[in-house]
Amino acid sequence: MLIESFSGIRGVYNTDLTQEITKNYAAAFLTLLKQVNPSPQVVISMDPRPSSKEIKATLAKIIPNIIDIGTLPVAAAQSAVRNFKATAGIMITASHNEPEFNGFKFLSNEGSILHPNDMKQLIELSKDQHPKEISPVIHDEHESALTSYISHIQDHLNLDIIKSFKGTILVDPNGGCGIHLKEIAQHFELNCFNFINDEQGQFRRTIEPNKESLEPLQEHIQNNNFLAGLDCDADRVEILLKDATVVNGNHLLAIIADDMLTENSTIITNDATSQVVRDIAQKHKAHHIEVEVGEINVVEAMKKHQAILGGEGSNGGIILPPATSRDGITTLLKLIEILAKNNTTLENLIEKIPNYYTLQEKVTNEHPIQLKDKLKKHWKSHPIKETGDLSGGLKIHINENTFLWARASKTEANLLRIIVDSDDEEHAKRILEEAMQVIKE
C-alpha cells in the first residue's frame, strides 16, 4: 500500500511505488514549484537502498534542472537546498522502513519538509499528471554538499572538547547514510569512533534502530562506551548501553536540553514528548512549547519563537537552527561533547535527569479515529488538548505528572499510537491497561 502523507511518500518499490507514480510526483512537484519560480532548480539526494539510483534516474526524466548531491544524510540534503539557494529538494528515502521500501521527502526552499497544506496539494496534483520525458541539466555537487554540512556541524559544536573525549563510541550505520560520519570524523580528526556494518548499502540488521534490532549487537560493544545505531537517512540515532538497555529518546533530548537551555531560551517539542523535557526547561527557567507531532510543526514553531533547540522525544534526533530536519549525526556528536565536558558517562547523565516512564502501544484497527474518541469520552473530566485534524493528537492530562496521548498514524494505515508518560511506573502501567480496555469495549 502506497503511503501518502505530509511526512512524505513511501511504499514497496515496483509494487506500491512504481516508475509511473514517481514520474507523476516529479511532474506535480514541478507544477507547484513553477508557481514561484518558472525555472526551478531541485536538489536530489538519496539513501543507499537498492532502488534509490533507479528512482533518481526516473526523476531525472522529468525534472529539467538538478543538483545531484548523491548519497548523503537528509540533514545534508536540507542544508544543501539552502546553501545552493535551490528552489526545493527531494530526498529519496523510506527512512526507517525495510530495504524493499522507498519513497520521497519533498523539501521546501528552506530545506524543511513541505508544509502539510503544500503536501496535500502535491498529493492531489500527482493524480492528474501526464509527464513528458526530458533531458535534464545535472550538476554533481556531492563533495560541496558534504562540505557545507560539515560547516553546519562545526558551527554548533565545540570540536576541541569532543577531541578530549577519552572513550570510544561504537557506531552502526547499518550501510545507510550514517557512514558519512567516518568522513566527518576524519575531517575533524576525531578518534573516538569505531565502526561496524559500515559498507554502504549492506544492511546487516533491520533498518529501524530499536531495542529488537540493536540488542543482538550488545556483544560488539566490549571496550566501547556504548553503541550508536543510525537509521537509513541518518535523521535519528538510538543508543545501546553495555547492559543492553536502549536509551529512551526522550532522555537523550532532555540531556541535550539540560546542556543547552538558559533562562528565557526556548525549546520546541511535539506533544508526545515526555514531561522530563518540560521539567528540564523549568529547571533553567526556559520556555517549553509543544506542537502537534510532525517534524515540520517543530521546525515552523522553532522559527516563529526563535528556539535554540527542537526535537521529538520518540525520535533520537535533535534540530539545531538553521537546520530544518532532525539530525542523528549532530545529535551523537553533541552528546559526546556533553560527556567530555562533564567527564562523565551517559549512564550518570541519565540518573541525574527527572525519572519518567514512557510506555507505548500500537493498535491496529480500521477506525483509529473512533478509538481515539473512546479515550476522549472515557477521560472527559480531565484536561484535554487536541492538535491537528481529526486524526491529530489527543493529550489527556491524568494528573500533573501523567498524561495519556493518542494519535492516528499518518504513515501507517489503520494504526493508532498510544503513549502514557508518568513519574510513577505502576501508575503508567495502570493507565495504559485502562486505555487498552476502553479501546476493546
N, C-alpha and C positions, 0 to 999 in steps of 0.2 A: 504494500500500500504506500503510495506517494504521500509523504507528509509535507504539507504546505502551511507554514505558519510565519508569524512575524520574526521568529528566530532564524528562518531560512527554509530551504527546500532539501529534502533528503529521501532516499529510498534505495532499494536494491538496484544496482546498475544493470541496465539492459532488461530489467523486468518492470520495475516501477519507474525508474528514471531512465528514459530512452534518449537516443540522439535527437529524435523529433522534439521531445519535451525540452531538451537542452537548448535547441535552436529557438524554440518558441520563447523561452525565458530570456535568451540573449536579445532577441528582437524586441520583446516587451520592455526590457531594461533600457535599450537604446531609445525607444519611444519616450520613456519617462525622462531620460537624460536630455534629449533634444528639446524638451520644454524649457531648459535653462541654458543649454549650450548646443548650437547647431552642429558642432564638430566635436563630440565628446571623446575624451581620452580615458581609457579604463585600465587600471592596474589589475593584473591577474596573477594570483598566487595559488598554490595548491599544497595539499598534504600528499605523502607518497603512497597512496593506495594504488592498486594495480590499474584502476580505471581513470586515474586523475589526468594522465597525459592525453588519453583519448578524448576526455571531456574538454580539456583545454584546446585541443585541435578542432573540436566541434564548435566551441565558442568563437574561435578564430575565423570560422567560415562566415560569421555573421557580424562580428564587431570589427569595424574598419581600422581603429587606431588603438593599439595595445601596448602597455608597458608590462613586459613579461619579467617577473621577479623570481620565477621558478618555485622551488620547494622551500618555503620559509614559514615560520610560525605566523599565526593570524595577527599577533601583535606587531610583527614586522610589516605585514601587508597593510594594516591600518596606518602605520607610521609612514609607509611609502606613499600612500594616497595623499597625505598632507604634504610631505616633503617634495614630491614631484608636481604638486598643485594639479593633480589629476581631477577629472570630473567625478570619478567614482572608482569603485573597486569590486572585484569578485574573488572571494576565497573559495576554492574548490575543496570541500571537506564535508565529511559526515561526522566530524567531531568525535564523540565517544562511541559511535556505532561501529559494528564489526566491519572487516575489510571489504566484504561484498557490497556494502552500502557506499553511497557517495551523495554529494549534494553541493549546495552553494550557500555561502553567506554573502549577501549583497551589501556593499559598503557605500556610505554617503561620501560627499567631498571632504568630510571631517574624519573619515576612516571608521566611523561608528556604523553598526548595522542600521539598516533603514528604520525610520520611524514606522510604527505599526500601520498608520494610515497609508504611507507610501508603499509598504509591503502588501497591504490589502489591494491597493490599486495595481501593483505589479502582478499579483496572482490573477486578478481579473483580466488584465491585458493579455496574459500569456495564453488565455483560452481562445483568443481570436487573432492569431498571427499566421502569416503566410510568408515566412522569411525567404529572401533571396541570398544565395551564397555569394561572397565577395572575396577578393584577395586583399588581406589586411596589411597595414604597416605595423611591424612588430619591433619594439625596442627592447633589447636584452639588458636589463638593469639589475640582475641578481646581486652582484657584488656591491653596487652603490646602495641598494635597498638594505642589505645586511649591515653596511657601514652606518647608515642613518639609524638603524635600530640599535646598534651598539652605542651610538652617541646618546640616544634616549636613555639607555641603561646607565651610562656614565653620568648623566645629569642628575640621576635620582639616587645614586649610591655612593658611599664612601669606599672606594676601592682599596685604599690603604688599610682600612680596618678589616675588610674582607681578607686581604692578603695575610693579616696577622692571625687568622683563624688557625688554631693548632690541630684541629681534627681533619677528618676526610668524610665526604658525603658520597655514598654510592648512588649513582643516577641511572635510572632505567627509562630511556626514551622510547623503548619498545619499537625501534625502527621508524618512529614518527619524526615530526618537525623538531622535537626537543633535542635531536642530535646536534643541532647548531650551537648548543651550549658548549660543545667541545671547542668550536672556533672562537666563541666569545671568551672562554676561559684562557685560551692561548693568547688572544689579543691582549687581555689584561694581565697575563702572566699569573693566573690563579692556579695553584697546585692542590687545591682542596677537593678535587673531584676524581672519583674512579667511575668507570662506566661498564655497564653490561647491556646486552641487547641493543647495540648501537650501530647495526648495519641498516642503512636506510631501506625502508620498505619490507624489512624482515620482521614480522610480528610474532613474537615468541609467547605472548600471553594475550588474553582478551584486551581489546583496545581500551576500555574504560579502566582507569586505575582505581580500584576499590579494594575492600577487605578480601573478597574472594580471589581477585587476580593478583594481589600483592603478597598475601600471606605465604604462598609457596616459595617466595623469593627470600624469606627470612634467613635461610641458611647462607645466603650470599653476603649478608651484612658484615658478619665477623668483626673485623677491627675498625669498621667504619662507624660513624656516629649514628647514622640512620640511612634508610633508602628513600630516595625521592622518585616517584613514578609519575611520568608525564603522559597526557593523552595525545592523540594523533596530531592535532593542530597546536598543541602546547599552550592552550589557554588556561589549563588547570594543572596543578601539581598535588599529589597526595603523598603523605609521609608515612612510612612504615618504620616503627621502632624495633629495637632488638628483641623485645618481648612479644613481638607480633601484633602489637596494638597499632591500629591505623589512626593517626591523629585526626580528630574532628576538624573539618574545615572552618567551623565557627571559632574554634580555639586558635587556629592559625591566624585568622583575621583579627581576633582580639589581641593576640600577642603583637602583631604589627601595629595595630591601633594604639596599644599601650606605649609603644616606642615613638610613634609619630605625633599623636594628638597633643595639643597645647590648649590653654584657656582660650575660648571663643573660636577655636578652629572647628571645622565641620567634617563629619564622615557621613556618607550615604550608604545605606544598605537596603536590601529588599525586606519585605515584611515577614519573610520566613526565617530570617536570621535570628540566631539565639540571643537571648537577653544578656548574655555575657558581654556582648559588644556595647549594649546600652549602658551596662554598669561601668565599663572601662571609660566610655565617653563622660559619664557623670563624674568619675574619679578625677578627670582632667578638666572638668567644667567646660567641656566641649559640646558642640551641637550634634545630636544624632537624629538624622532624618530618614524615615522609612518610606519606600516607594513600592509599587507593585513589582512582583517578580518579573525579571527580564533585564538583560544587560543594558539595553537602550534606555530603559527607565532610570537606571542608576546613573548612566553617563549624562543624560539630559539634566537630571537633578544636580549632579556634580557641577556642571557648567553654570546652572542657574544660581546655586548657592556658593560657588567658588570653593568647593570642598577640596581638601588636600588628599583625601583617600576615599575609595569606594570599593564595594565588594558584595558578593552574595555568599553568605556563610556556608551554604551547601556545596559550593564550588571552591576548590583550593586555588584561587587566583585573584589577586588584587588589581585595582585600577589606579594608576598614578597619573594625574593630568600632566601634559596634554594628551596622554594615551586615551583611547576611546574603546578599549577592549580589555578583558581580563588577560593576565599575562603570567603563565606558570613559571617561566624562567626568571623574570624580575622578582616574582614572589619568593622563589627559592634563594636568590642572591640577597634579597632584603633580610630574609630570616637568618642567613649566615652572618650578615653584618651585625644583627642584633645579638646573636650568640657570641660573636667575637668581642663586641663592645662591652658586654657584660661578663665575659669569661665564664660562661655557664653552659648548661646543657638544655636541650629542648624539653626534656622531662621536668627540669626545675622550673622553667618558664611556665609550663602548663600547670604545675602545682600552685603557682603564685596568682593565677587569674581566678576570678569567681567560678565556683563549681556549678555548672548547669548540665542537665542531662537532656539530650535531644534524641527523641525516638521517632522513627519514620515508618510509614506503611504505604503500600501501593494497593489500590483496589481496582480491579478490572470490572467494568460494568458498562452497559450500553447507554446508561443515563447518568453520567457522573455529576451533572449539574443538579439533578434531583437528589442525589445522595448528599451533596453539599447543603441543599435546602433542609434536609432532615436534621443535619447537625445544627444548623442555624435555629431551627424551631425548638430543638431539644434544649439548647442553652440560651433561649431568647431573653432570659432575665439578666444575662451577663453583658458587659460592654462588648459590642461587636463593631468591627471595622471591615468594610469591603473595599476592594480595589479592582479597577478594570471593569470589563464587561461581565456578562452572566457567568462566564467560565473563569473569571478572575479570582483573586484571593479572598478568602474568608478567614478573618482572625478573631477568635473569641478569647477574651481575657478572663480566664477562670479565676485567677486572683493576681495580686501584684507581681508575682514571680512565676506564673504559669500561664501559658497560652496554648490553645489548640488552633492549628492552621490547616486549611484545606483548599485545594485548587484543582480544577480540571486541567490535565496536561495539554500544553499547546503543541507538543512534539510527538506524543504517543496517543493514538486513538483510544477512546473508551477507558481512560485511566484517570483515577482520582488520587492525588498525592495528599497524604495526611502527615502532619508533624505535630508533636507535642514537645514543648520545651518547658523545663521546670528546674528549680534548685532542689527539688525533692524527688529522688529517683522513683520511689514507690508511688508517690502521687502521680508522677508522669505515666507510669505503667497503668495505674487505675483509670486515668482519663483516656488513655489510648484504648484500653479494653472497653470502656464505656462507649467510646466513639464507634468502635467496630461493631458493638452490639446494636447501637442505634441504626447503623447502616444496614444491618441484616434484617431488621424488623420490617 
